[in-house]
Structure formats: structure tokens, C-alpha cells
């Protein structure tokens, strides 16, 4: 009855839940340093109905997911979520916890989440929750939304926008068992095998970065030139020659025998007759196996009769053209694992077998074993399901049995010739009982073959006694041994065998990371990135660099693209030649996916001004500062955060910056602020411009010492000290490199060598003199950038007759920003050509030009001096054609390379081309 009243009371309105956005954060982001999924939900009418007003909702949800009762929520103790739901909380918060609990049911223990309302949008929430597997995490979010919606009254149990997620198709969206099964299936599809997973987890415990390089098990550990690669237990240090030797069983046995190690006699054969002949010569019983097989495939043991030997040859020949016939030595099957020349674990392997109860058939007993949750298909779980196949049928037939035979109570039935886990075998840990003499034999065997990670198959009746006393020996040496039997033996002590591999790859005291410089800000990022990279190259480092124009290695363009996002950062960190990464880090990538790395050694925020506002929920400069602040919030504990003391937003950011604070400022010497004086007096680091002729001097304050670095006029990028924005960029570059410990000599050499040429910094204050004209190409795409450029133009104005500007701003900026761009242009240029970006950024052709023209008119610009051309290349042609000798032409491009080529190709005609005057719409 309550529910009926509830439904009628709502009237007509927006019903149910709508998914409006989603993001997968893989690195530090605006909301957390942890990987999380963000789903933006519009609750519509449900905003008025928190959980305490939804009849029976909490009890029904708890009945489906009793584990929610353990969630601590804001109370940080079991029952906290339940308490919040009884008191009343919104459904976005509930869905967050459901998504976490569903992942936990699938075996992915995650607990972190948060839900926050979106400012200015009632009923809209950003729901965030942690994940360990991306696809399973997204599906958990979709399942959570649909499950919660299914518990609502029918008019409100509707969900829109789930196409943004991987929406699972289930007959009953409330079937928690089916949901868990779906998530487990998604997890299996992309899961690493037990060996690789153990190695990855061991690396993560050491704080070593992990990057998956393909859909299988190829993993990069570490960054750049300090990286190592693994594929399961094959490492980048594994010798290919050693792998080839181990793959040739005959050669392996010969080398081991020549080293005096115990191995069975054997021979390689190519035919059944030869196999029979050699079997008689060696003496029964014998073993037949493929020369280069693995996982026990094609192996038959305990052969006495000629017919059985022929059948065994045929089975082995399916896996290899050459077959080994060898003595069967006595003993139980052991796997000895040797890593870095040292034995680390021993497991006794038992072949797949069942024990009769007098009632059930072999087939049924196998089914009972396969019900063990530790068993899975292939190598996905710690044990493998037992499959009834031809090899098993043949072995049972030798015993006079079939799968439908019912063994007697306590009767043991062996199902496999070999004890491999991959065919359903089990393992017992024997690490603590192996005799030292047997350890010495195993370690010598690994050395003879040359494997850094080596699995030795060792037959011994009693592993606690020397094999030379008991009989037995080495029957096989394996590259890429599996770790399952050691990590989770069927009985005995589990062994951490992944840790020693990581220790061998990254000995204690060695570094797995290259220094990362992450640089963000509204303006100056690209130039500063290039300055820093030039200095580091002068210091002898191999530098990987990302900018909005591409990915570079030691200054050479490797890929042209807007490379200021996380994907490009990861590409640089994958490069095995890179000693240091210098990464332009733009706002868009941070909002879309977070950072492309887990932490920076040097993080810098150059400035924060009004740009890109009104996009992706960022409406104020303060909110933009919070986004850019992610860079310095991710700085390592022993790293450095570089901030602009002349920018008030950087002081806001400093409150959450990590590492040591390093400030830079154009106001040094007598102009130094009191806050900066205190910072320096306390031993802090700062890089300041002290006033003087031609732009003054850059001075480094470090540990109480004042060091003269370089005069501004010595830095070509400052155009003799007049380009203050590039001087500020140089201050930031000095601060970053000094914090990293780069020598002052390299800093000076790098800055003196860096120019504003198109080759050094395309689209950033590029100057070209030709035909009696001066051309400046600069990507000033926002009011702050244009204002800074205007200061340079003002100092050059006296040298030129007219200043002509081709001006633009992306169309996705706010109307007031576009109008302001026009107002600023009117105060700088004598003639203005407004043009638009090629894609319009959501505005119809002509609208952006109209708003800029409006701004110019408001500033008093004469109508006849304002020209509007939508197409960029046409606008460039017009700008060049209307010029005369003695003019300064300033062009602000989108297509930087194409516009520069137009400038270089320009040849003035006999007279300026007339330009049609078009009145601006005011």
C-alpha cells in the first residue's frame, strides 16, 4: 500500500535513472590517486526519494546482497552503510556500494568508493568506485544500476544511457549468482595466469610499475631504460640459447651427463621399429616422450610390451617428429625450482587419480574432483580440471577399466602416466626436506643449461636422501616453469617463488623507474617541456618527450600527434631507450583518464588562467586549478613540486602538493614577496628573476645559497629579455632541472642552445624575416596567451609600420572568453583577420568570428579594420597578401605546420590584394 501511494504521489516527470557519462581512470585523477571508474548518474525524480522513503528497499537489497551489511561507509565500521540507508541516503551512493560488493562476490576484493553531487545540477552525481579488472569493473557498475533500479516501483525502475557501459544481458537482473558468474567470466577472459599474476603482485609489492603489453602474459616491469620484461616465468634475462637447449631433451641429457649429473640413458628415434629396438637394448621398463614436448603431452611411462611401445611412439610422434626412448628410473616425481642459481622450492607431484568408495564410477569420481573450486580450465586456476581423453582411456584400458568402472572402497586409480598439474595432477610441498646433495645437483643442472628460472623434473624414491644412494635422477629441465604447484600446493607450505624472480631482476637498491617530469598549466607547457628536454639532453640523458605536436626521443619526432595525454605518456615509459621522461600533461587527459603514470618525480604547474571553462564540468578557475593540481598531488614523497609564485591559483594548489615545494617567480631581488623570503630563509628552493637590464638575471636559491644561473638576454627564447612569458618558462625549467640535480653547466648550455625557431619549438614565438616583413607564428589560443604575446608585440611595435594579426580561439570556449579575445586583439593590432578552427568545436561557421568581432567593436576598433574569414588557410593567404614592407605579421595557427609552410612560401606581388570589408555583427 505504501508503494502505491509513493507511485501516485510523483505525478508526471522524468522517471528512473539516467547514465550521462563514464570514465575509466587508470592513473591518479581529480578524485583519487587510485584507479577508479566514474559513472555520472542523473537521478531525476529519485532525487526526492532517499532510501528511508523507499518502502522495503533496504531490506530487499540486503536480502540479495547480505555482504553489504559489512560495509563501513563513512562510519568506518561494519554496518555503517546499513545505518546510512536506514537514516536515508541517495541511490547513487547505494549503487556505488553495490558495484563494490558485486566485484567482491566475483573474487575481486575492492572497497574504495565515493559519490559526490555535481555542482549546479540537482540530482546529478559522480559515482566512483575502485576496480581491479577494467571490463569486470564496468560490468559491475552496469549490473549495480540495473539491480537497484529493479527494486524500485515500476514507474521509476527505468534506466537510460546504459549504452555507455558494457550492459550485461540477463534474464533476471536481480539474479546475484548469474551476475557473479558474468563478472567471473569477464575476469577470466582477460586474467593473467597464476605464474604471471604472482610475478606481477610481487613486483607491485616492491612498488615496481607494471604495464601489460599484450592480451596474453607479456608484461613490462619498470619504466624506460630500467624496465625488464617477463612472459610467465621467462624473463628478459633468460638466454635464448638456454631455452633452445632445454627444448632439446636429448641435448640436455647429454650436457648433464657430461657434467657428471645423474640422468637416465636414452636415445632419439624416428620410427616404431627403432623405438622397439632401442627399448630392448635399454631394458624395460622404458619411457617414450616427444623430443621437444611440454606439459607431459605425448609422454607414456612404464612400457614393457612391444605393442605398448609402438602405441606410445605413435602418441609421442603427434607432438614431435623425433621421439625419445629412455630408461625409466625409479622414484617419485618432484619439481625443483631454481631461480638465479639457487633452489627456492620443491614439490612432489602426484598424477591425477581417484579413490574409490565402492558406489561411484571413475567418471563420477572425476566429476567430484572437478567440483573443487581450485580447479579450472587450463592454467587459469591453481589446479586443472581432469578431462577424460584418449590418453586416459588407453591407460584405464591397460588396467582393465573404463570410465564407468566402479572401484572398490579405498582403491586408488591412477588416471595419467605423468604427474603434470596441467593434466589434473596435484602437488605436495617438499622444500623443507630435500637433501642438500640433491639441491646441489639441481643447482648445477640449471647452471649447465644456463636458465635463470629453471624447473627440474627430478625422480627420487626419497627426496630427503641423496639420489646417488636411492637411485633416480634428472629426467627433464624446463624453461618457463609454472609456479602453481609452489604457490598453492595441494598440501604443505605455500612458497613465495615469485619474490626471488623479482629480486633477481631488480636487486635491492636498484631502481625500476626513470625520472618523470610532468608539466601542466594553461600556457607555456610545450615550450617549457622542450626547454627541459634540451637541458637534460645536454646533461647526457636519453630523453623521451611528449607535447601537443608529438612524441619525441632526444629531440627527434617519433610520432606526430597531440601527445599531451596519458596514452602518449605510457608510450614514452615503454620505450627501453628512455632515461628520463618529460611529459606535457594537459587538462583533457587528466579529466578523461587520469595521469598515464602513478607518480612523478618532478611535477610542475606553470599557471592557471580562465581557459576551457564550461567543459567537462569545470566551470571556474578554482576548479581548473584542482584539475591541474593532480600533477603535483601525484609527486613522489622524495620528489619536487614546482609552482609559480606569481599565480594565485598555484598558492591554492600548494596546499595539497607533495614532495618538496620549489617556487619560481619573475619577482626577485628587491621585488621579492615576503612569503618568498620566508621560504628561502627556511632553506627552501626557489628560482627567481632578479631585475636588471635586458630582462635581468635568473638566480637559484638552494639550501641557503644564492647562485647566479644565467642572464635573461643569454636565452634566445626570450628575444633579448623582452619575451617575459618565455623567461617565466625558463625559470620553471631551471627549477625543475635543479631539483633533479642537473648540473648548472648543463642548465646554462641547454638554455643558450634553445631558440624559438620552428625546429626547436613549432608554433611558439617562431620568428621569420623576409621580404622586408617580420612574421611571428605563435599558438596564442586564449586570452592569457594573447595578453602575454601582446607584451612582446608592444616592445617590437616601434620597429614596424603596422601590426597585422590573424587571431582565433577554439569554438568550445565560453562566449565571454571569445568576446574577450576580440577585445584584446583590438588593443594589440592595427588590422585584424579573425578566423575559425577547422571543426568549429560545436559552433556553426561564422559564430566564433562574430563574437570576436563583437569584442573588437566594443573596444573601439574601426569596422573597416576587422576582417572575418572562416577557413584558416584562406585567412593566412589574405593576411600575407594585405601586408607591405615594414609590417609585423602575427599569425596564430591551428594547423601549425601548414601555416608555417605558407609563410615560408610567401612571395609578395606588385601590390597588396584588396580585402573585402565586412561589417561585424554587434
WOQUISUL-V691195 format. One record per helix or strand of 2 or more residues. SS is the DSSP state (alpha for helix, beta for strand). FROM is the first residue (numbers start at 1). TO is the last residue. If there is no record, write none. Layout:
SS|FROM|TO ; SS|FROM|TO
This chain:
alpha|2|9 ; beta|17|25 ; beta|36|42 ; alpha|44|48 ; alpha|51|53 ; alpha|57|64 ; alpha|66|70 ; alpha|73|75 ; alpha|80|87 ; alpha|91|105 ; beta|113|117 ; beta|124|130 ; alpha|134|150 ; beta|159|160 ; alpha|162|164 ; alpha|176|190 ; alpha|194|205 ; beta|210|212 ; beta|218|221 ; alpha|224|226 ; beta|228|231 ; beta|234|235 ; alpha|240|247 ; alpha|249|258 ; beta|266|269 ; alpha|272|282 ; beta|286|290 ; beta|300|303 ; alpha|306|317 ; beta|323|327 ; beta|332|339 ; beta|342|350 ; beta|353|355 ; alpha|362|370 ; beta|375|376 ; beta|383|384 ; alpha|390|398 ; beta|412|414 ; alpha|421|423 ; beta|426|429 ; alpha|436|449 ; beta|453|460 ; alpha|467|470 ; beta|472|479 ; alpha|484|487 ; alpha|497|505 ; beta|515|520 ; alpha|525|538 ; beta|543|547 ; beta|550|553 ; beta|556|560 ; alpha|566|574 ; beta|580|584 ; alpha|587|593 ; beta|600|605 ; alpha|621|628 ; alpha|630|633 ; beta|635|644 ; alpha|648|654 ; beta|660|665 ; alpha|669|671 ; alpha|674|681 ; beta|685|690 ; alpha|693|695 ; beta|697|702 ; beta|705|711 ; alpha|712|714 ; alpha|716|718 ; alpha|724|740 ; alpha|744|753 ; beta|766|770 ; beta|773|777 ; alpha|783|799 ; beta|803|807 ; alpha|815|828 ; beta|831|834 ; alpha|840|842 ; alpha|847|858 ; alpha|863|865 ; beta|866|868 ; alpha|872|881 ; beta|888|891 ; alpha|896|905
